[in-house]
Amino acid sequence: MAQDQDVPEADRLDGAPHPRMASALVGQSAAETAFLDAYRGGRFPHAWILGGPEGVGKATFAYRAARFVLAHPDQRSPDVREARDLATPPGSAVARRVAALAHTSLFVVRRQWNLEKKSMPSQIPVDLVRKAVSFFGSTAGEGGWRVCIVDCAEDLNVQGANALLKVIEEPPPKSLFLIVSHMPGRLLPTIRSRCRLLGFRTLRPADIGRAVRSAPMDEGEAPDAALIDRAAALADGSVRGAYKLMDEGLLAIVEHVRAALDRLPALDWKDAHAIAEGLAGKANDAAYETAVETIFAWLGEQTAARAGEGARRLAPLAEVWDKVARSVRETDTYNLDRRALVLTLFSDLSDALRASRAA
């Protein structure tokens, strides 16, 4: 069914184009080459887990691969043998129909806007997965292929995952499943065992910048080049992260918080108070959420950097991670003072970093 342009989409970030609209895939050539080689080969897996961090191109790849397979159903054709990548002309009939979700051989499993409740459900309903089962049980698709994109596997409940497993276990000929997963290790072992895992890496800032610049934009002024570069540098390897920072105010907050964190264990209390004041109150919800995400990203970097230095150096960071998570959760749950939280977090992080270095 074609997508109504006015209906919110769970798999689209505000201010960014939907992955199915992107014609370019940046920084994931290894994954693309592996898929293309398999498609040209004699034994092509019918189910793939596209695994890796959120926002690095997995969904973009899924639609790109779907377009290629639907446009080139003969795996032994000269077009397939000579292809250097999975690109399909944006103006082609297949590309236009996939962009509109109007291709009869493509089925997308994702959370869908509830028109009656005017809300987005937190999970993919099992009935939608069962429709996918029926889709594969129908007559062969155009050119023989039928493609199902699941975006993402983490949104499936137990019933939905079991329903998906059922059709993966007994797929009809020329069936292709592209399952987007941010945490492949948490999928049902029975699903993992029936799929080929295709890994996607975090992106370099230069790749992120290229991805943002190459993406189709809505009418209006294009983002400033300098703003894109600043956002890419702080996006934690994710295009999605860069889009979330494509706001001068939020980007300034990330830069301010990162600068304060990078000075730890030295703690500038005047600066910490300035950060805390800027995050207080409901009017600053977006700034507060961005700052918390920045703190967790920084803490993750510190933990990864010391992964090979032994348990004694890792212990203070693991302990403060749990403490920070608990403090944030309690503040959000009981609507506690964010200013006090921020000051406590900086103090705890300073102590933990000092203890880690001394261990």
C-alpha positions in Angstrom: 0.0 0.0 0.0 1.3 3.4 -1.0 2.5 5.7 1.8 0.4 8.7 2.7 2.9 11.6 2.9 1.0 13.2 5.9 1.2 10.1 8.1 4.1 9.9 10.6 6.6 7.0 10.0 8.3 5.3 12.9 11.4 4.6 10.8 11.9 8.2 9.7 13.7 10.8 11.8 12.1 14.3 11.8 14.0 16.6 9.5 15.6 13.7 7.6 14.5 11.9 4.4 13.2 8.4 4.7 15.9 5.7 4.0 13.9 4.4 1.0 14.4 7.8 -0.7 18.2 7.7 -0.5 19.9 6.6 -3.7 23.4 6.6 -2.3 24.9 4.3 0.4 28.0 5.8 2.1 30.7 4.0 4.0 29.3 0.4 3.8 31.0 -0.9 0.6 32.1 -4.1 2.3 28.5 -5.0 3.1 27.3 -4.1 -0.4 30.0 -6.1 -2.1 29.3 -9.2 0.1 25.6 -9.0 -0.8 26.2 -8.5 -4.5 28.7 -11.4 -4.7 26.2 -13.7 -3.0 23.4 -12.6 -5.4 25.7 -13.4 -8.3 26.7 -16.7 -6.8 24.9 -20.0 -6.9 23.8 -20.1 -3.3 22.0 -16.9 -2.3 20.7 -16.8 1.3 17.0 -16.1 1.4 17.2 -14.2 4.8 19.7 -11.6 5.9 20.2 -9.8 9.3 21.5 -6.3 8.6 23.2 -5.8 12.0 25.0 -2.8 13.4 24.5 0.4 15.3 21.5 2.6 14.7 21.7 5.1 12.0 24.7 3.8 10.0 22.8 2.9 6.8 21.1 -0.5 7.4 17.6 0.6 6.4 19.1 2.5 3.4 20.9 -0.6 2.4 17.7 -2.7 2.8 15.7 -0.5 0.3 18.8 -0.3 -2.0 19.1 -4.1 -2.1 15.4 -4.5 -2.6 15.4 -2.2 -5.5 18.3 -4.0 -7.1 16.8 -7.4 -6.8 13.4 -6.3 -8.0 14.9 -4.5 -11.0 17.3 -7.4 -11.8 15.4 -10.6 -11.0 17.7 -12.8 -13.2 20.8 -13.4 -11.1 22.8 -14.5 -14.1 21.9 -11.6 -16.4 24.7 -9.4 -17.8 23.5 -6.4 -15.8 24.0 -8.4 -12.6 27.3 -9.9 -13.6 28.7 -6.5 -14.6 27.2 -4.5 -11.7 29.8 -2.7 -9.5 27.3 -2.0 -6.7 23.5 -2.2 -5.9 22.6 1.2 -7.4 19.4 1.5 -9.3 18.6 4.7 -11.3 16.4 6.9 -9.0 14.0 7.7 -11.9 13.4 4.0 -12.8 10.0 2.5 -12.4 11.2 0.2 -9.7 12.8 3.0 -7.7 9.7 5.2 -8.0 7.4 2.4 -6.9 9.6 1.4 -3.9 9.8 5.0 -2.8 6.0 5.2 -2.8 5.7 1.7 -1.2 3.6 0.8 -4.2 5.6 -2.2 -5.5 3.4 -5.3 -5.2 6.5 -7.5 -4.6 7.7 -5.6 -1.6 6.3 -5.9 1.9 7.5 -3.7 4.8 7.1 -4.8 8.4 7.4 -1.8 10.7 5.5 0.0 13.4 2.6 1.9 11.8 0.7 5.0 12.8 -2.6 4.3 14.5 -5.1 6.6 12.8 -7.8 6.1 15.4 -5.6 6.7 18.5 -3.4 9.2 16.7 -0.3 7.6 18.1 2.6 5.3 17.2 2.6 1.9 18.9 5.7 0.8 20.7 5.8 -2.6 19.0 5.1 -4.1 15.6 1.7 -5.9 15.8 1.8 -9.6 15.3 -1.0 -9.3 12.8 1.2 -7.3 10.4 3.8 -10.1 10.6 1.1 -12.6 9.7 0.2 -10.5 6.7 3.8 -10.9 5.6 3.4 -14.7 5.9 0.3 -14.4 3.7 2.3 -12.2 1.3 4.8 -14.9 0.8 2.1 -17.5 0.5 0.5 -15.8 -2.5 1.4 -16.1 -6.1 4.9 -15.3 -7.2 5.9 -11.7 -7.4 6.8 -9.6 -10.4 9.8 -11.3 -12.0 9.5 -14.1 -9.5 11.0 -12.3 -6.5 9.2 -11.2 -3.3 11.1 -9.0 -0.8 10.2 -8.4 2.9 12.0 -5.6 4.9 11.7 -5.8 8.7 12.6 -2.5 10.3 13.5 -3.2 12.9 13.7 -6.6 14.6 13.8 -5.0 18.1 10.3 -3.7 17.6 8.9 -7.3 17.3 7.3 -8.9 20.4 7.7 -12.6 21.1 4.6 -13.5 19.0 5.8 -11.4 16.1 9.3 -12.9 16.2 7.9 -16.4 16.2 5.6 -15.6 13.3 8.6 -14.3 11.3 10.5 -17.4 12.2 7.7 -19.5 10.7 8.0 -18.0 7.3 11.8 -17.9 7.3 11.9 -21.6 8.2 9.8 -22.6 5.1 10.3 -19.9 2.5 8.9 -20.2 -1.0 11.3 -19.9 -3.9 12.8 -16.5 -4.7 11.9 -15.0 -1.3 14.2 -12.4 0.3 14.1 -11.2 3.9 16.1 -8.1 4.9 15.9 -7.8 8.7 17.3 -4.6 10.2 18.6 -5.2 13.7 20.5 -2.8 16.0 21.3 -5.6 18.4 21.5 -8.9 16.5 22.8 -10.8 19.5 19.4 -10.3 21.2 17.4 -12.0 18.3 16.0 -15.4 18.7 18.8 -18.0 18.2 16.5 -19.8 15.8 16.1 -16.7 13.7 19.9 -16.0 13.7 20.6 -19.5 12.7 18.5 -19.2 9.6 19.9 -15.9 8.4 23.2 -14.6 7.1 24.5 -11.8 9.3 25.7 -8.8 7.3 27.6 -6.4 9.5 27.5 -2.6 9.3 30.2 -0.4 10.9 30.0 3.0 12.5 30.9 5.8 10.0 33.7 8.2 9.9 32.7 11.9 10.1 33.7 12.4 6.5 31.3 9.6 5.4 28.5 11.0 7.6 29.0 14.4 6.0 28.8 12.9 2.5 25.7 10.9 3.4 23.9 14.0 4.7 24.9 16.1 1.6 23.8 13.4 -0.8 20.4 12.8 0.8 17.3 14.1 -1.0 16.0 17.1 0.9 12.6 18.6 1.2 12.0 22.0 -0.3 13.8 24.8 1.6 17.2 25.9 2.4 19.9 23.2 2.5 21.8 22.8 5.8 24.9 24.9 6.2 28.1 23.0 5.2 29.9 24.0 8.4 26.9 22.9 10.5 26.9 19.5 8.8 30.6 19.1 9.5 30.2 20.0 13.2 27.3 17.6 13.6 29.1 14.8 11.8 32.1 15.1 14.1 29.9 14.6 17.2 27.4 12.1 15.7 29.0 9.0 17.3 29.5 7.4 13.9 25.8 7.6 12.9 24.0 9.6 10.2 20.9 9.5 12.3 22.9 11.1 15.1 24.1 13.9 12.7 20.5 14.6 11.7 19.5 14.9 15.3 22.2 17.5 15.8 21.3 19.5 12.7 20.1 22.3 15.0 22.4 25.1 16.1 21.1 25.2 19.6 21.3 21.4 20.3 24.7 21.2 18.6 26.0 24.0 20.8 24.8 22.0 23.9 26.6 18.9 22.7 29.8 20.8 22.1 29.6 22.5 25.5 28.9 19.2 27.4 31.6 17.4 25.5 34.2 20.1 26.2 33.4 19.8 30.0 33.5 16.0 29.9 36.8 16.0 28.0 38.4 18.1 30.8 37.6 15.5 33.4 38.7 14.6 36.0 39.4 18.3 36.3 36.0 19.8 37.0 35.1 23.4 36.4 32.1 23.9 38.8 31.2 27.3 37.3 30.9 25.7 33.9 29.0 22.7 35.3 26.5 25.1 36.9 26.0 26.9 33.6 25.3 23.6 31.8 22.9 22.6 34.6 20.9 25.9 34.4 20.5 25.5 30.6 18.9 22.1 31.0 16.4 22.9 33.7 12.6 23.1 33.1 10.2 21.5 30.7 11.0 24.1 28.0 14.5 22.5 27.7 13.4 18.9 27.3 15.2 18.5 24.0 18.4 20.0 25.3 18.3 17.8 28.4 17.7 14.6 26.4 20.6 15.6 24.1 22.9 16.3 27.0 22.1 12.9 28.6 22.8 11.1 25.3 26.1 13.0 25.0 27.1 11.9 28.5 26.3 8.2 27.8 28.1 8.4 24.5 31.2 9.9 26.2 31.1 7.3 28.9 30.9 4.5 26.3 34.0 5.9 24.6 35.9 6.0 27.9 34.9 2.4 28.7 35.9 1.2 25.2 39.2 3.0 25.4 40.1 1.0 28.6 38.7 -2.3 27.5 42.2 -3.8 27.3 43.6 -2.3 30.5 42.2 -4.8 32.9 39.2 -5.2 35.2 40.6 -2.9 37.9 40.5 0.1 35.5 37.2 -0.8 34.0 35.4 -1.4 37.4 35.0 2.4 38.3 33.6 3.1 34.9 31.1 0.2 35.0 30.0 1.3 38.4 29.5 4.9 37.4 27.6 3.8 34.3 25.0 2.0 36.5 24.9 4.9 38.9 24.4 7.5 36.1 21.7 5.4 34.5 19.9 5.0 37.8 20.1 8.7 38.6 18.7 9.7 35.2 15.9 7.2 35.5 14.9 8.4 39.0 15.1 12.0 37.9 12.8 11.3 34.9 10.4 9.1 36.8 9.9 11.4 39.8 10.4 14.7 38.0 13.4 15.6 40.2 15.6 18.7 39.8 17.6 18.4 36.7 20.2 20.9 37.9 21.1 18.7 40.9 21.3 15.7 38.6 23.7 17.3 36.2 26.0 18.5 39.0 25.9 15.1 40.6 26.7 13.4 37.3 29.8 15.5 36.6 31.0 14.9 40.1 30.5 11.1 39.9 32.1 11.0 36.5 35.1 12.9 37.7 35.6 10.6 40.6 35.2 7.5 38.5 37.7 8.7 35.9 40.2 9.6 38.6 39.8 6.2 40.2 40.2 4.4 36.9 43.4 6.2 36.1 44.8 5.5 39.6 43.9 1.7 39.5 
